[in-house]
Amino acid sequence: MSECTRERLEAVAGNFQYEGKVTEISSYGNGHINDTFLLQIETEAGSKKVILQQINRYVFPRPEEVMENIMNVTRYLNQKIRENGGDPLRETLNVIPALDGKAYYVDGEGGFWRSYIYITDAFCYDKVESPRDFYESAYSFGRFQNLLAEYPTETLHETIPGFHDTRARFAAFKRAVEEDVMGRASQVREEIQFVLDHEETANCFARLLDKKEVPLRVTHNDTKLNNIMIDNKTRKGICVIDLDTVMPGLAMNDFGDSIRFGASTGAEDEKDLSKISCDMELFEIYTKGFLEGCGGKLTQREIALLPMGAKTMTYECGMRFLADYLQGDVYFKIHRPEHNLDRCRTQLKLVADMEKKWETMQAIAESFLSF
């Protein structure tokens, strides 16, 4: 993306319906995909803050479709929240239109911009600080499923085609091994073999979808803790953010990605694998919160498959890290040599640990079948 100078940002800001003067601009958040800024606006009624964001067109080559998804989903959420007596200005994202009425603005350099009302008196965690935080994250993502349970999934665009098609990811991984463009395969035979030995994991959900045994739902597809806004006073999750990857998917995958990220006892790139395991207490806490948030909208089959969602998403991520390492670290940003290999190893260690604890994970999921 082009450089975001203050002059450029002020010019872009002038093309949104802010009804005031921009007095401050600062970088915001720590996202790795889009460029995000916090703007202070002075109006006759006082000051307010807004989010201004440039969408990464490399990751999202059809940003118009991203925004169409977001506008339709947030409109629907707004209505549901009002029906439930909630506050849609705090409980969902609200897009500020451009001067021409569109949900976005394209500048002279081809930059694709959007703006949101800033949610005040709330914050995001970058990692699990306490079991309560993890529960609030789980409940919020579960409630997201609940509110969107009747949304017409087929009307959504697939913003990143095949994003969680683990079967297709497995085929791409095998090609990366065969091509071995960096000559690294011989150094990671053990990791490659682990991925190949788990082909059934790669195929599990695809086969269930082929047989229509599990439903496609509106899914978030990036269910990390830092995509939940937590209220400063109540410490409760109030809003799911970062809706770029909202598209048709599986509830088990949204659940599983949270477990992969939040229930691990170590960092995603931890070198000391003895520190890596799947915390069963956190797994149970998240399962409880997620299903309470879902409010009975998941099927019994989906609930029983939640452990498989955790295993599949962890396996898929490990496979993707390893494939990127074999291809020369072209997709994921790295900060040291073998960074992607370290990431891969933590994920594969988590998969192995889940397999050791499989009966416990299944028993936890089965204990919530009445939800």
C-alpha positions in Angstrom: 0.0 0.0 0.0 1.1 3.6 -0.7 2.6 5.7 2.1 0.0 7.3 4.4 1.3 10.8 4.9 -0.6 13.3 7.0 -1.4 15.3 3.9 -2.8 12.3 2.2 -4.8 11.3 5.3 -6.3 14.8 5.7 -7.3 14.7 2.0 -8.9 11.3 2.4 -10.7 12.4 5.6 -12.2 15.3 3.7 -14.1 12.9 1.6 -16.1 11.4 4.5 -19.3 12.8 6.2 -17.5 13.9 9.5 -19.3 17.2 9.8 -16.3 18.8 11.6 -12.6 19.5 11.4 -9.9 16.9 11.8 -7.5 18.1 14.6 -5.5 15.0 15.4 -4.4 11.9 13.4 -2.6 8.9 15.0 -1.9 5.3 14.1 -4.2 2.9 15.8 -4.0 -0.8 16.8 -1.5 -3.4 15.8 -3.2 -5.1 12.8 -1.0 -6.7 10.2 -3.3 -6.3 7.2 -4.9 -2.9 7.0 -3.6 0.6 7.8 -5.7 2.0 10.7 -5.8 5.5 12.1 -7.7 7.3 14.9 -8.9 10.8 14.1 -10.1 13.5 16.5 -12.9 15.6 15.0 -14.0 18.9 16.4 -17.6 19.7 15.7 -20.1 22.4 17.0 -21.4 19.8 19.4 -18.0 19.0 20.8 -15.2 16.6 19.9 -15.5 13.0 18.7 -13.3 10.2 17.5 -13.5 8.1 14.3 -11.6 5.3 12.8 -10.1 5.7 9.3 -8.8 2.6 7.6 -7.2 1.7 4.3 -8.1 -1.8 3.1 -5.2 -4.0 1.9 -6.1 -4.6 -1.7 -3.5 -7.4 -2.0 -5.2 -9.5 0.7 -8.7 -8.3 -0.4 -8.6 -7.8 -4.2 -12.4 -7.1 -4.3 -12.8 -4.6 -1.5 -16.2 -3.5 -2.8 -17.5 -7.0 -1.9 -15.9 -6.8 1.5 -17.8 -3.6 2.2 -21.0 -5.0 0.8 -20.8 -7.9 3.2 -20.0 -5.5 6.1 -22.8 -3.1 5.3 -25.4 -5.9 5.0 -24.3 -7.8 8.1 -24.0 -4.7 10.3 -27.4 -3.4 9.2 -28.9 -6.8 10.1 -27.0 -6.8 13.5 -28.2 -3.2 14.1 -31.8 -4.4 13.8 -31.4 -7.5 16.0 -29.6 -5.5 18.7 -32.4 -2.9 18.8 -35.0 -5.7 19.0 -33.1 -7.1 22.0 -33.0 -3.7 23.7 -29.3 -3.1 23.1 -27.2 -0.2 21.9 -26.2 -0.6 18.2 -23.7 2.2 18.5 -21.7 0.1 20.9 -22.6 -3.4 20.0 -21.8 -3.5 16.3 -19.6 -1.5 13.9 -21.2 1.6 12.3 -19.9 2.7 8.9 -19.5 6.5 8.3 -20.4 7.1 4.6 -18.3 9.0 2.1 -19.5 12.3 0.7 -21.1 10.5 -2.3 -23.1 8.2 0.0 -21.0 5.1 -0.6 -19.6 3.0 2.2 -16.0 3.7 1.0 -13.8 6.2 -0.8 -11.1 5.5 -3.4 -8.4 8.1 -3.5 -6.2 9.3 -6.5 -3.6 6.7 -5.7 -6.1 3.8 -5.8 -6.3 3.6 -2.0 -9.5 2.0 -0.8 -10.7 3.7 2.4 -13.5 3.3 4.9 -14.5 4.9 8.2 -16.2 3.7 11.4 -17.7 5.4 14.4 -15.2 4.9 17.3 -16.5 2.8 20.2 -15.7 4.8 23.3 -14.8 3.5 26.8 -13.8 0.1 25.5 -10.6 -1.8 24.7 -9.2 -4.9 23.2 -6.8 -7.5 24.8 -3.9 -8.9 22.7 -3.7 -12.0 24.8 -5.6 -13.9 27.4 -5.0 -12.1 30.7 -7.5 -14.1 32.8 -10.1 -16.9 32.3 -12.8 -14.2 32.6 -11.4 -12.4 29.5 -11.5 -15.7 27.6 -15.0 -16.3 28.6 -16.1 -12.9 27.5 -14.4 -13.4 24.1 -16.2 -16.8 23.8 -19.6 -15.4 24.7 -19.2 -12.5 22.3 -18.3 -14.7 19.3 -21.1 -17.1 20.3 -23.6 -14.2 20.4 -22.4 -13.2 17.0 -23.4 -16.7 15.8 -26.7 -16.3 17.7 -27.7 -12.9 16.2 -26.8 -14.0 12.6 -28.3 -17.5 12.8 -31.1 -16.7 10.4 -29.1 -14.4 8.1 -29.2 -15.6 4.5 -25.6 -17.0 4.2 -25.8 -17.5 0.5 -26.0 -13.7 -0.1 -22.5 -13.2 1.3 -19.4 -12.8 -0.9 -16.4 -15.1 -0.2 -13.9 -12.4 0.5 -10.9 -14.8 0.6 -11.9 -17.9 -1.5 -11.1 -21.2 0.2 -9.8 -19.5 3.4 -10.7 -22.4 5.6 -10.9 -25.1 3.0 -8.5 -27.4 4.8 -8.7 -30.1 2.1 -7.6 -27.6 -0.5 -4.9 -26.3 1.9 -3.6 -29.9 2.2 -3.3 -30.2 -1.6 -1.4 -26.9 -1.8 0.9 -28.1 1.0 1.7 -31.2 -0.9 2.6 -29.1 -4.0 4.9 -26.9 -1.8 6.7 -30.1 -0.6 7.1 -31.5 -4.1 8.3 -28.2 -5.6 10.6 -27.4 -2.6 11.7 -24.1 -4.2 14.0 -23.2 -1.3 15.6 -26.6 -0.8 14.3 -26.8 2.7 12.2 -29.9 2.7 15.1 -32.2 3.8 15.5 -30.2 7.0 11.9 -30.6 8.1 11.0 -34.2 7.2 9.5 -34.9 10.6 7.2 -31.9 10.4 6.2 -32.7 6.8 5.4 -36.3 7.8 3.3 -35.2 10.7 1.1 -33.1 8.3 0.9 -35.9 5.7 -0.1 -38.4 8.4 -3.1 -36.2 9.4 -4.7 -36.1 6.0 -8.0 -37.3 7.6 -8.0 -34.2 9.7 -7.7 -32.1 6.5 -10.6 -33.9 4.9 -13.0 -34.2 7.8 -15.1 -31.1 7.5 -15.0 -31.0 3.7 -16.6 -34.5 3.7 -19.3 -33.5 6.1 -20.1 -30.5 4.0 -20.2 -32.6 0.9 -22.8 -34.8 2.6 -24.6 -31.7 3.9 -24.3 -33.1 7.5 -23.2 -29.7 8.9 -24.6 -26.2 8.0 -22.8 -23.3 6.5 -23.3 -20.3 8.7 -22.2 -16.6 8.8 -18.8 -16.9 10.4 -16.2 -14.4 11.4 -13.1 -16.4 10.5 -10.6 -14.5 12.6 -11.8 -15.1 16.1 -8.9 -13.9 18.2 -9.4 -12.2 21.5 -8.3 -8.8 20.1 -11.3 -8.7 17.8 -13.6 -8.3 20.7 -14.2 -4.8 22.3 -14.4 -5.1 26.1 -16.4 -2.5 28.0 -14.2 -0.5 30.4 -16.7 -0.5 33.3 -18.4 -3.8 33.1 -15.4 -5.7 31.6 -17.9 -7.6 29.4 -17.5 -8.2 25.7 -19.7 -5.8 23.8 -18.8 -5.8 20.1 -17.2 -8.1 17.5 -14.9 -6.1 15.2 -12.7 -6.7 12.1 -15.5 -8.0 9.9 -13.4 -8.2 6.6 -13.5 -12.0 6.6 -17.1 -12.5 7.5 -18.4 -15.0 5.0 -20.0 -18.4 4.8 -18.2 -21.0 7.0 -18.4 -23.4 9.8 -19.2 -22.5 13.5 -16.6 -25.2 14.5 -13.9 -23.4 12.7 -14.6 -20.1 14.5 -14.6 -21.9 17.8 -11.4 -23.8 16.9 -9.4 -20.7 15.8 -10.1 -19.2 19.2 -8.9 -22.3 21.0 -5.8 -22.5 18.9 -4.9 -18.9 19.8 -6.2 -18.5 23.3 -6.0 -21.9 25.0 -2.4 -22.5 24.2 0.0 -22.2 27.2 2.7 -20.6 25.1 3.1 -18.0 22.4 2.4 -18.8 18.7 6.1 -18.6 17.9 7.6 -20.1 21.1 10.8 -22.0 20.5 10.7 -24.1 23.6 8.0 -26.7 22.8 7.9 -27.9 26.4 5.9 -24.8 27.1 3.2 -25.6 24.6 0.0 -27.4 25.5 -3.7 -27.0 25.2 -5.1 -25.8 28.6 -8.2 -27.9 29.3 -9.5 -25.4 31.9 -9.4 -22.6 29.2 -10.9 -25.1 26.7 -13.9 -25.7 29.0 -14.3 -22.0 29.9 -14.4 -21.1 26.2 -16.8 -23.9 25.3 -19.2 -22.8 28.0 -19.0 -19.1 27.0 -19.3 -19.8 23.3 -22.3 -22.0 23.7 -24.0 -19.7 26.1 -23.6 -16.9 23.6 -24.9 -19.1 20.8 -28.1 -19.5 22.8 -29.1 -22.9 21.4 -28.6 -22.0 17.8 -26.0 -24.8 17.1 -27.0 -28.3 16.2 -26.1 -31.3 18.5 -23.7 -32.4 15.7 -21.9 -29.1 15.6 -21.5 -29.1 19.4 -20.0 -32.6 19.4 -17.6 -31.5 16.6 -16.2 -28.5 18.5 -13.1 -30.4 19.6 -12.5 -31.3 15.9 -12.8 -27.6 15.1 -10.0 -26.9 17.6 -7.8 -29.6 16.1 -8.6 -28.8 12.5 -7.8 -25.1 12.8 -4.6 -25.7 14.7 -3.5 -28.3 12.2 -4.5 -26.0 9.2 -2.5 -23.1 10.7 0.6 -25.3 11.3 0.4 -26.6 7.8 0.2 -23.1 6.3 3.2 -21.9 8.4 5.2 -24.9 7.1 4.1 -24.4 3.5 5.1 -20.8 3.7 8.5 -21.8 5.2 9.1 -24.2 2.3 8.1 -21.5 -0.2 10.5 -18.9 1.2 8.3 -17.0 3.7 6.3 -15.2 1.1 2.9 -14.9 2.9 3.4 -14.5 6.7 5.6 -11.7 8.0 8.7 -13.0 9.7 11.0 -11.3 12.2 13.8 -13.9 12.3 15.1 -16.8 10.3 12.9 -19.9 10.7 10.2 -17.8 12.3 7.5 -19.7 10.3 9.1 -23.0 11.2 8.9 -22.1 14.9 5.2 -21.2 14.4 4.6 -24.4 12.6 6.1 -26.5 15.4 4.0 -24.9 18.1 0.8 -25.6 16.1 1.8 -29.2 15.5 2.7 -29.7 19.1 -0.7 -28.4 20.1 -2.3 -30.9 17.7 -0.4 -33.7 19.3 -1.3 -32.5 22.8 -5.0 -32.3 21.8 -4.8 -35.8 20.6 -3.5 -36.9 24.0 -6.4 -35.1 25.6 -9.0 -36.1 23.1 -11.3 -38.0 25.4 -11.3 -35.0 27.8 -12.1 -32.6 25.1 -14.9 -34.7 23.8 -16.3 -35.2 27.3 -16.3 -31.4 27.8 -18.1 -30.8 24.5 -20.7 -33.6 25.3 -21.4 -32.1 28.7 -22.8 -29.0 26.9 -25.1 -30.9 24.5 -28.2 -29.7 26.3 -27.3 -26.0 25.3 
